[in-house]
Each structure stands twice: as C-alpha cells, then as structure tokens.
Amino acid sequence: MSISSWVGTVWGLRGAEGAVLARVLAVEGKSLLLTIVGPGGVTPEGVEFLTSNDARRGRVARISSGSLLAHWNRMSGDLGRLMSMPVREPAL
C-alpha cells in the first residue's frame, strides 16, 4: 500500500494517557502532515509540531511514515468517519 493512500486516515497513539488521535492531511515524500488532537501536554515521539494547540481543530504536525507505523495504530469505523468530518465554525 502506498503512503499516498493514507491521506484522510485516522490514527491513535499507542500507550498515551487519554486519547491522542491524528488524521493524515498530506504526504510529503516519506513524511506525513497530520492534525493531532488529544491531551495538550503530549509530544509523541518523532512528531514535529508546526502550529500551536487549537482545542477544536488540533495541531498540525510532521512525522515520518516509519515513526507513524512504529508508534501509532490505524483506526477505522465510526471514529475514523467522525475525524474525517469538516469542522464548522459556530454561528454568531
């Protein structure tokens, strides 16, 4: 399976206290851009955060495909579909 087909997939960090989830946004060579949501104090191994924490949208980060496979589990089902839904701004 090509890592380019991972765009849109949802992953869960193994062994994290509290749920730490990531959704693949894009592939850049052997690196992936992710949106990560979960406990704010967690910095997963191999992750380079590119933005600050936004509780509703998460943080954008870069990770190698090898590090993702070593430390994260691919998720499926309802949780994967929920993470794939677009975030809507509240009406004012």
N, C-alpha and C positions, 0 to 999 in steps of 0.2 A: 504494500500500500504506500503510495506517495504521500509525503507530508503535506503537499499542497491540498490534498483532500481533507485535511484536518480542519480547515477553516470552518468556523461555526460549531466545532465540537466543544463539549464541556468536560472539564477535568476536576477531580477532587484531590487535594493534597493528602498524602498518606501520613497518618500519625499526628496530625495537627490537633491541638486543643481547640475545639469549636470548628465549625465548617469553614474551610477555605476552598473556594471554587474559582476556576478560571475558564474563560471562553477564548478560544483562538480567534484572533481578529485577522491576522495576515501571516504570510510566510515570507521571510527574507533570507534566502539561501538556506542554511541549516539552522537559522534562528527563527523563533516564532514571536509575534506580538500577541500579548494576552491582555484581557481585562480580568483583574483579580479582585474578588470580593471576599470578605471574611474578617476575622479579628485583625484590627489595625496594627497591632504590635508585631505580627508575624512577618518575617522576611524569609521566604522559602529559599532553600539552597539553590544557587545558580540563577536567581532572579535579579534582574537589574530594573528597578522602578524608574519609569520615565516621567510620571506625573505624581502629584500628591494625592492623598486619600480623598475620595468623594464617596461618602457613605451610600449614596443611592446608585452610583454608577461604577464604583470600584476604582482601582488604579491601573493604569496601562503599564505593562512591563515587557521586557525582552528576556527570553530564555532559550537555551539551545535545545534542540529536539532530544538529544541524549539525556539532558538533565530532566526534561519533562517526563520521559519514559522511566527514568530511574526513581523519581520521587512522587509522581502523580498517577492516579488511576483514571482511565477514561470512563465517563458516566454516560448513561443512556436513560431512556424513559421520560417520565414526566418532568424530572428535574432538568434534564437537558433541554426539553422544549421550553420550560419556564425561563431558563437563562438565555435562550435564543430570542425571546420576545423583546421588541424595542421598548426603551424607557420613554415614557411620555411625561412631559412637564405638566405640573398641576395648573389648572385654570385659575387665574387671579380675578 
